[in-house]
């Protein structure tokens, strides 16, 4: 199934009320962010306990022959000899201070590893997001005629059905190796960002474009469109001033899903284009079973999602005039 | 047309030897990285293996994972959805909240998360893909069950004293099966893409298995000199997914017409 169907149902009911109620709403939402973080941390911790295998083996490598006393020493150093409950509270305590632990493999703090690799991933995903929105908007606007609608919806199907990493390989084969337009493995400069971000943007653009076109069609039949047309607005003016803004609201509901797609896609795209980034860190950590790093990435990702949802929820009120009341009317 | 294509794909999965005479694992160093020709219509890879044969034999694994994972996710989603809709209210709200949270992540990320916990390996791929797809099925199963359980025939069956389990088995499940089956027809395509992505990352089956994701990741190393090694397996994934989702959409539009 496409992402569209999964997510459009998630429109939250509007919140109305006084400034005090808004403070309450924000407070509750921040509480929910903390709850999600706690849930992610706890679930991750439990998963860590349940995993078969000895963390000491991961640290030393499976082949290593080490005396039992040294093993005990390592255990004590890492606090692995204490009861699970004590380890859990120590872990939560460290977490609340922003300490994500130390990588089994690289022996450096997880937070440093993540921080180092965040910049390339953010560059990639942010460029891809802008590109996806631009592509989706143009596709939705072009695809309004009967004939173009067919072409655009076939394009959407192809783009959504193709595996991201294959699109990336095709781009590399054509534009880098055959035409030499873009560097193959360099990560310097803007040129190296073009193909990866386009690869990442295409499937996302396909989904957004579907949602936008549905929204445009729906808004076209709404009373306000009839009113605007009866005032003599041109078809282009109707789309630009009224229905497109209306349809854009549906896209906002998708934003959590979009960020998820971009992060998940980044893992694949970084592998295809051999770019550094969080995706690479995650894959290496998963294969090496470097669990503190995996857990750290999960917690950071959960934080990003929770904060993003908070921002999106609150921004409805500012973007959709129908959700405003006279007392809290803030111009968007 | 998509239906015919799908039939060919299923034939390739069930009886690959009928589609190609070549072996997917037979190496021939003298013939490495040959471009597509009459003898090898998709060319040969770095070990001189026939790419067409590898693509054809790879169909079985991908389809098996796609179908198996979808069936597993459908069954688990059905049980969870029924439990949420018919169980006590607190179960319903807890499950619904959990499903909401999980649904905000794309399936690929969820599957990656499962792999992170259970570890890499061929057998864990279908498990991860299935677990990642469960929330979507559970949500639809729940909402359909809520609708169906309010209908007159369910109340009639209950007041006639039919055993609750019999009501679920004979009346509720047959009536919510339609939308779920249509959804899973399309879900098979998603499952195939997710699974091939995981094995592309090297988290699933290992070379020299003829699997599309592995072939793509091997083909990545020969893009400059031998594009055919990486292009055809990806084409196979795309064509398969489009064929499956076109057929799925056709069934959906038919069921929607039947309802209205």
Boltz contact constraints between the chains, C-beta under 6 A:
constraints:
  - contact:
      token1: [A, 1]
      token2: [B, 183]
      max_distance: 6.0
  - contact:
      token1: [A, 1]
      token2: [B, 186]
      max_distance: 6.0
  - contact:
      token1: [A, 1]
      token2: [B, 187]
      max_distance: 6.0
  - contact:
      token1: [A, 6]
      token2: [B, 103]
      max_distance: 6.0
  - contact:
      token1: [A, 6]
      token2: [B, 136]
      max_distance: 6.0
  - contact:
      token1: [A, 47]
      token2: [B, 117]
      max_distance: 6.0
  - contact:
      token1: [A, 161]
      token2: [B, 238]
      max_distance: 6.0
  - contact:
      token1: [A, 161]
      token2: [B, 241]
      max_distance: 6.0
  - contact:
      token1: [A, 161]
      token2: [B, 242]
      max_distance: 6.0
  - contact:
      token1: [A, 162]
      token2: [B, 238]
      max_distance: 6.0
  - contact:
      token1: [A, 163]
      token2: [B, 193]
      max_distance: 6.0
  - contact:
      token1: [A, 163]
      token2: [B, 196]
      max_distance: 6.0
  - contact:
      token1: [A, 163]
      token2: [B, 237]
      max_distance: 6.0
  - contact:
      token1: [A, 165]
      token2: [B, 200]
      max_distance: 6.0
  - contact:
      token1: [A, 166]
      token2: [B, 234]
      max_distance: 6.0
  - contact:
      token1: [A, 169]
      token2: [B, 230]
      max_distance: 6.0
  - contact:
      token1: [A, 172]
      token2: [B, 223]
      max_distance: 6.0
  - contact:
      token1: [A, 173]
      token2: [B, 223]
      max_distance: 6.0
  - contact:
      token1: [A, 173]
      token2: [B, 227]
      max_distance: 6.0
  - contact:
      token1: [A, 177]
      token2: [B, 223]
      max_distance: 6.0
  - contact:
      token1: [A, 177]
      token2: [B, 224]
      max_distance: 6.0
  - contact:
      token1: [A, 256]
      token2: [B, 104]
      max_distance: 6.0
  - contact:
      token1: [A, 260]
      token2: [B, 105]
      max_distance: 6.0
  - contact:
      token1: [A, 260]
      token2: [B, 106]
      max_distance: 6.0
  - contact:
      token1: [A, 260]
      token2: [B, 109]
      max_distance: 6.0
  - contact:
      token1: [A, 261]
      token2: [B, 106]
      max_distance: 6.0
  - contact:
      token1: [A, 264]
      token2: [B, 106]
      max_distance: 6.0
  - contact:
      token1: [A, 264]
      token2: [B, 108]
      max_distance: 6.0
  - contact:
      token1: [A, 264]
      token2: [B, 109]
      max_distance: 6.0
  - contact:
      token1: [A, 268]
      token2: [B, 197]
      max_distance: 6.0
  - contact:
      token1: [A, 271]
      token2: [B, 201]
      max_distance: 6.0
  - contact:
      token1: [A, 283]
      token2: [B, 201]
      max_distance: 6.0
  - contact:
      token1: [A, 286]
      token2: [B, 116]
      max_distance: 6.0
  - contact:
      token1: [A, 294]
      token2: [B, 116]
      max_distance: 6.0
